[in-house]
């Protein structure tokens, strides 16, 4: 099983963090983070992209699965950044779970 380079996740997350600190009215991320609905808007997008990902899987459409999963991961990153959750914390949690699975 090859090791996939996931550094793009770090790069996207860093851009999201930058948008969180430096408002740009043209930025989709800024619009999400500063929406009048607040966190509810971000959660709506996560929910919407979750449903679209599920439908793509149910329809067995590989291209849509990749596209919708990418949208979902992007919106999850926005949600994490909005809640000051770092990718280091997520990686640590996944590592701990991986260690636990190896013992099972």
C-alpha positions in Angstrom: 0.0 0.0 0.0 1.7 3.2 -1.1 2.1 6.2 1.2 0.1 9.0 -0.4 1.5 12.6 0.0 -1.3 14.4 1.9 0.7 17.6 2.3 -2.1 19.3 0.2 -4.3 19.0 3.3 -1.8 21.1 5.3 -1.5 23.6 2.5 -5.3 24.0 2.2 -5.7 24.2 5.9 -3.0 27.0 6.1 -4.8 29.0 3.5 -8.0 28.6 5.5 -6.2 29.8 8.6 -4.9 32.8 6.7 -8.3 33.7 5.4 -9.6 33.4 9.0 -7.1 36.1 10.0 -7.1 38.2 6.9 -10.5 39.0 5.5 -10.9 39.2 1.8 -14.5 39.9 0.6 -13.7 37.9 -2.6 -12.8 34.7 -0.7 -15.3 31.9 -0.4 -13.7 30.8 2.9 -14.0 34.3 4.3 -17.7 34.4 3.3 -18.2 31.1 5.1 -16.3 32.1 8.2 -18.1 35.4 8.5 -21.6 34.4 7.3 -24.5 35.9 9.2 -25.6 32.4 10.1 -22.2 31.8 11.8 -21.2 28.2 12.4 -24.6 27.0 11.2 -23.7 28.0 7.6 -20.5 26.0 7.8 -22.4 23.0 9.3 -25.0 23.3 6.5 -22.2 23.0 3.9 -20.6 20.0 5.7 -24.1 18.4 5.8 -24.8 19.2 2.2 -21.4 17.8 1.0 -21.9 14.7 3.2 -25.2 13.9 1.5 -23.7 14.6 -2.0 -20.8 12.2 -1.2 -23.2 9.5 0.0 -25.3 9.9 -3.2 -22.2 9.7 -5.4 -21.2 6.4 -3.6 -24.7 5.0 -3.9 -24.7 5.9 -7.6 -21.3 4.2 -7.9 -19.9 7.2 -9.8 -16.2 7.2 -9.2 -15.6 10.8 -10.5 -18.4 12.2 -8.4 -17.1 10.3 -5.3 -13.7 11.9 -5.7 -15.2 15.3 -6.4 -17.8 15.3 -3.6 -15.3 13.8 -1.1 -12.9 16.6 -1.9 -15.7 19.1 -1.3 -16.5 17.4 2.0 -12.9 17.3 3.2 -12.5 21.0 2.3 -15.6 22.0 4.3 -14.5 19.8 7.2 -11.2 21.7 7.2 -13.1 25.0 7.3 -15.2 23.7 10.2 -12.0 22.6 12.0 -10.3 25.9 11.5 -13.4 27.8 12.7 -13.3 25.8 15.9 -9.5 26.1 16.4 -9.0 22.4 15.9 -5.6 21.7 14.3 -4.6 19.0 11.9 -2.0 17.9 14.4 -4.8 17.1 16.9 -6.6 15.1 14.2 -3.4 13.3 13.3 -2.7 12.5 16.9 -6.2 11.1 17.4 -6.0 9.0 14.3 -2.5 7.7 15.3 -3.9 6.7 18.7 -6.7 4.9 17.1 -4.4 3.2 14.7 -2.2 2.0 17.6 -5.4 0.7 19.3 -6.4 -1.2 16.2 -3.0 -2.8 15.9 -3.5 -4.3 19.4 -7.0 -5.6 18.7 
